[in-house]
């Protein structure tokens, strides 16, 4: 039998001080050249399993471990992460924690230099990795000047550049725009097919990657819930773990159709006749409540990044108005200026010219909530009545003595926003403007639904909410308006049904299946459901 790229037997693991097991008896074998998608709800053990597969568990994280893990036949208990680096590449959920060099080129060169590669080999490998990931224009940029999505691609390039036989990725598309996300999955599949690299890809946005997979493994509470082909995964999850079902699987289930297709092409071939003749579902997500005043106004806003000697224009004469109570999805390709706009609204960046007005102030949640935590207890981060009011404002009810870093991803996000609001003197009420930068990273669909509800609550109390996101499915859930940025300017501004209901990339799966007639499974299901009345069936024909 060919030696497995990764072999895991009866693996159990507990983090230091944790009350329960993060992994509980996991058995998994990944063959050489196999492409495996690792699914699971938030906290199910996906990240822990990937860390165990590259030796970070237990060598870096400590804790209690039992069972066996072997990479290319080498035990991770006896071989540390540094020694395993030649056999396995790993991209963490937060790539900013992995990048150590000052420039992009140096970051890509580092793994090869550590292996003693020659100058010619290094130059060729760096250029190939940069071209494959579309980061060649970034090679001479400093890593601290990159957007979250750009940094994610750089971290992936550093993992790929040495050509390891096993590649582990923890949500690698979470900060990538739809174009870059689909291109990355296609690149991984090509590397898998042509170079024989085994890929284990942990993801929440399964609709992006199931079609590329040979196999899907789903975890639940540290145990394997499903291990099988992608074609059976959607239907298998509708009962025990509906949060893992893709939008297409939910669409067909809600419509009462027995199939559970994986791709849009398969789904369209199964759509009942007459769907195109039915009226489009263009119901708005919700109208903003009537409110007075202004949440945000930008007039000819220009913002420059970089040094004075080498400035880079990030926003170029941008005009935008946001009213109280609006829920706006700010979308666009990586590097379009989304984070820059949020930081300017929060007062972190000053305009080079033009103006930006935020009359009632802004609270901002950045891409890394943990950056907001400086103390060991929640009640020390937010003391007294003002702190309690800020926690109530974001709907967070946790023990005061809890360590902020031990909270779930969604709880950490809410705590960070409460800290930001309290820091601006919000007094427990949402500011005139609430800015969220990629808040769905690490969240499963159930927690995204909670987040959408929370955003609705903030807007209902009069806050304008501006959310930078690449997640088109999430935008379709919460937004009353979509603003599309590109090259530092607003290129489209309209209703979610219009902007997310057509096109190739900025469209939901439901929109692609229904020809843009609906953007959510709930809206699309009535269109797909076969008419029961004989006269209705005849009219549909």
N, C-alpha and C positions, 0 to 999 in steps of 0.2 A: 504494500500500500504506500502511495506517495506521502511523504512527510507533510503534516498539516502546517499551514502558516501560523495557525493559532489553535491550541488545544487546551480546553478548560475542563477540569473534572471536579465535581462536588465542591465547588468553590463557595466558601462562606467568609464573610468579612463584616467586621464591626469597626466603625470609626472610634477613635479615642473618646471615652466618656459618653458615647451614644447609648441610649437604652436598648435599642434593637439592632438587628442585623440589617446592613445595607444590601447585602447579597446573601441569599439563603439557599445553598445547594444548587448552584448553576452548573449545568453541563453544556458545553458548546464546542463544536469543532468547525473551524473555517478552513476549507481546503485551499491549496495554492491556486491563485487565479480566480477565486470566488468573490462575488460582490454581494455583501450582506447588508441589508438595512436593519438597524436596531431601533425599534419603536418602544414607546412606553410613556405613561403619564409623567408629569413632573414629579420627581422624587422616587421614581420606580427603580432606579439603580443603573440607568444607562451610563451616566458619566463615570460612576464608580467602576463599572465593568470595563470601560475603555481605559481607565487609569490602571486597573489591574493588568490589563493586556499589554501595557508598555512598561510595567514595573514601578510606576509611581505609587501604587498600592502593592505592598506596604512600605516600600523603602522611603518614600517622601512623606506620606500621610500617617504612617504608624498604624496603630490599632491592632486588632486581633484577626488572624487569618487562618483558614484551614482549607484543605484541598490542594489542587495543583493547577498551575498555569505554565504553559510552555510556548515560547515563540520560536518557530523554526527549530524545535527540538531542545531549546535552551530554557531551563527553569528560571522563572522570574524571581523565585525565592533565593536562588543561588547567584543570580546575575543581576546587577543593578541597571538602572535606566541608561546610564552612560554607555555601558558595554552593549546594551541591546539596541542602541541608536542605529547601528548599521543594518539591523534586521527589521526595525519598525519605526515608522514616522508617526507622530501624534500632533494633532491640532486641537487645542483646548477650546472650550466654549467661550472663553474670554481671551482672544489672541493677544491682547495688549499685555497680558502677563507673561507671554513667551518671548516677545521681541526684546532683544537686549542690545542690538547695535544702533549706532546713530544714524546710519543711512540704509536705504533699502538694499543697495548693492552689497554692502558689508554683511547685512543679515543673511542674504542668500549665499554669500561666499563662506560664511563661518562653518557650516556643517562639513563642507568639503575640506577646508583648511584643517579642521580637527582630525580628519581622516588621512591627512598628508597627501592630498591630491596635488598634481602638478598645475602650473599656471594655465597651460592650454586647456586642460580638462575642466578647470574651474570656470574659465571664461566661457567655454562652450555650454556647460551645464547651466550656468546662471542665465545666459542669453536664451536658451531653450525654455527654461522654467518661466522667465519673464514674458516671453512671447506667448506661451501656452496660457498664461493667466492674465494676459493683457495688462501687465504692470511694467512693460518696458519703458514707458514714459516716466515712471516713478523711480527708476533705478538710482538717480542722483538726488532724490528728495530725502529730507530727514524724516525719520520715522515718527517724530512727534508732530509733524505737519499733516499726517494722513487722516482721512476720515475713517470711521469704524469699518466700513466695507473694504476700503483700500488696505487697511491694516490686516483684515482677515485674509485677503488674498496674498499678502506678503508672508504671513505666518504659514499659509498653505504652501507657498513656493519654497520656504525654508525646509518644510517637511518632505517635499517632493524632490528637491534638487539632487539629493544623493541616490535617488532611485531605490528606496527600500522595498523589499518584497512584500511587506505588509504595511498598509496605511490605515490609521485610525483617525476618525474625524468626529468631533462633537459639535453638532449643529453648525456645519461650515457655511450654510447659506443664510443664517439668521440675520446677518447685517448686509446681505447683498441684494441689490435691486433685482427685479424679475429677470431682466436680460442676463445679468452676470450670474444669477443663481442657476438658470437653465444651462448656460454655457459651462458652468463649473460641473454640473452633473454630467453633461455630455463629455467633458474632458476626463472626468474620473472613469466613465465607462470606456472611453477610448484607451486610456492607460491600462485599464483592467483587461481589455480584450487584446491589445497589441503588445503590451509589455508583461502581461501575466501578473501584475500587482494585485494582491488580494486586498479588498477594500471592506472595512467595517464602518458604516456611516450611521451615526446616531442623529436622528432628526425628529422634530415635531411636525414640520410641514411635509407630510408624507406624499402629498399629491405631486411634489416636485421630483421625487426620486424612486417611487415604486416601479415605474416602468423600466428603470435601468437595472433593477435588482434581479439576482438569481434566486434570492431567498429573503424572507423576512423573519426576524426574531423579535418577539415582543416580550417585554418584562412587566411584571406587576408585583410590587412589594418585594423586589429582589429575587423573584422566581421567574422562570420561563413560562409565559402564558401561551405563546404561539411560536411555532417553528415550522415554517412551510412555505409554499410558493406564494408570490404576490397575488395571483389571480383568486385565491381563496381568502385572502386576508381581510378584505373589507366586510364580506358577509360574516366571517368568523367573529369579528370584533363588535358587530352591532348589538349583541347581547351582553357579553361580559365587560366590554370596555368601549362603549359607543364614542367616547372622546377620541379614540384612535381611528375611527372610520373616516375615510377621505370625504371631501364634499360630494364627489360623484357617487360614492356608496350611500351616503345619506340621502342624496337626491333621489336615487332609484328606490331606496327603501321607503321614503315618504310618499313616493308616487305609487307604491304598491307593485313595483316591477320586480320580478324574481332575480334578475341578473345583478351582478356587482362588478361592473367593468373597472379596469385599472386605468386605461388611457381615455383621453377625450375622443380619439378616433373610434375606439370600441364603443364608447357610450353613444356617440352620434349614430352609429350603425344600428343601435338598438332602440332609438327614440321612436315612439309610435308615429304612424302617419298622421298628418294633419296638425302637428305641433306648430309648424311655421305659419299656419293660418290663424292661430289663436292670438288674442290680444296680448301684448307684452305686459308683464308685471312691472309697473313703474312706480309702485307705491313708495313714498319717501320713508327713510328710516325714522324720521321724526322731525317735526318743525321746531326750531329754536324758540324758547319762550320769549314773549315780548319783554324787552328790557331797555332801560335808558342808558345813555352814555356810549362809551366806546371801549372795546377791549384792546385793540391794536390797530395802528395805522402806520404804514410805511409809505413814504413818498420819495421816489427816485433814490432809494437807499443803496449806497455803495459801501461795501466792507472789504478791507484788504487783510490778507493773512501773510505770514512770513515776516522777514526782516525789512527794515526801512530801505536797506540797500537792494533787496530783491523782493519787492512786494508782489503778491499774487491776488488778483481780484477774484473774490469769492461770490460776492453779490454785486450785480451790475445794473443799477438803476431800477431796483425792484419796487413795484407798487402793490400794496395789499391792505385790505381793511377787514377786520374781524369784529363782529358784534358780540355783546354779552349773550351767553346761552348757545352760541354756535359750537358745533363739534366738527372740527376741520381735520381731515387727513392730509398731511403734507407729504407728497410722494415725489419720486423722481430718481434718476440714476445716482449711483455713488459719486460723490464729489459735486453734486448739483448745487449745494449750498444750504441744505436743510438744517443741519446742525448749526451752521453759522447763523442762520436766521433766528433760531431758537436762542442762541447765546447772545445775540444782539438784543433780542426782546427782553432777556433777563438782565441786561446791563453788563454782561461780562465782556462784550466786545463793543467798541465805539465805532460809529460810522466814519468812513473817510469823507463822505459827502452825503447830501440828502438828509432825511430825518426819519426817526422812528419814535412813535408816541405810544406809551403804555400807561394811560392815566391812573389806573387803579393798581399798578404794580403787577409783577409777574412772579410766579413760583415755577422753578424748572427742575425736572427730574432728568438727569443725564443718563447716558447709556450704562453707567456703572454705579448702581445704588450704593455699593459698599464704600465708595469714596466719601459718602456723607457721614460715616460712622467713625467716631473718635473715642467712644467710651464703651464700657463693658456691659452696661445695662440699658434697657429701653428707657426706664424712668430717669436715668442720668442724661441721656440724649435729649429728653423732653421733660424737664422737671415742672412740678407745680401745676396750677390750674391752666395756665396758658398751654403747657405741653399736653395736658389731658384734652383740652379743646381741639388742639391740632390733630391728635390721634382720632378723636371722634369725627372730625371733618373728613378724614380719609377712610372712615369706616373700619379702623383697625382696633381689635380688642385682643391684646396679648398681655401676658404677665409682665409686670414692671421689672422683675428681676431677670427676665430673659435676655440672653446675649443677642444683640441685633444680627450677628453673623450666623446664628443658628436658626433663624426664621426661614420660612420658605421663600422662593423667589418672588412670588406676588406680595408676601408680607414685607419683604425687604424694600420692594418698590414703594409700597404705601408709607412705610416708616420714613424712607428717604424724602418723599414728597412732604410729609408732615414736618420734618426738620427744615426743609426749604421754606415752607410756608411760615413756620414759626420764626425763622430767621429774618423774614421780611416783615415781621410784625403783623401777620395776617390775623392774629387773634382767634385762631380756630376756624376762620371762614376762608373759603377759597379766594385767592386773589382775583383781580379783574381778568387776569390771563394765567392759565395753567399750561405749561409747555412740557411735553413728554417726548423723549428722544428714544426711539426704538424700544418701547416698553414691553414688547411681547417676547423678547429673547428668553428662552428657557421655559416658556409657558405652554402647557397643553391647551386643547380647545376649551375644556371646562374652565380653566383659569382665565383664558381670554374672554370667555363669556362674562365672568365676574368682573374683569377689567372694563369691559364695555359697559356693564351696568354701573360701575363706579364712575366712569366718565360721564354717563348720563346723569348721575346724581349731582356731580359737580356743575354740569351745565344747567341742570334744573334749579340750582341755587344762584344762578346768574353769572357763573364764570364762563369766559370764552376758553375753549380747550383746543389747543393746537398740538397734534400728534404727528411727529415724523415717523413714518413707517414704510417698510417695503412689503408688508403683509397685506396683499390685496383682499384676502378673505376676511381678515380682521377689519380692514377699512370698510368693507361692505356691511359689517355688523354695527359699527358705532357711528359712522360719519353722517352728518347732514350735508356735507359739502366736501369736495375733493379739490385740492390745489396741487397742480403738477409743476414742479420746478425742473429746469434744465439750463445748464451753463449760467447759473446765477440769476435767472429771470423766471417769472411766471409765464408758462407757455399755455396753460389751460386752467380753467377755474369753473367748476360747475357741479351739478348734482351727481351723486354716486352712480345712479343708474345710467347716466350718460357717459361718464368717464371710465367706469369699471365694467361697462356692458358691451364694449366693442374692442377692436384692435387685437393684437397678438400677445403682448406682454402685460400691460396693465389691465387685465381682465380676469375675472374670477373663473373657476372651473365651470360653475353653473352657467355663466354667460357664454362660455365656449361651446357647451353642449346645446344650449337653447338658442344659439344664434343671437345672443345679446338680449333676449326677451325677459330675462330675470338674472339677478346677480347673487341670490342666495338659494340654498336648497329648499328652504321653506317657500320662497317665491316661485321657484321653478317646478316644484312637485305638481301643483295643479295643472300646469301646462303639459306635463308628460303623462299624467294619469289618463288612461284610455276612457273616453266617454262611455257611460253605462247605458244611457238611453239609446234605443235603436235609431231614433231620428237624429240624435246628436252624432252618432257614429257615421250616419249617412252624410251629414253636413261636413264632418271632418274629412271625409273622402273627397 
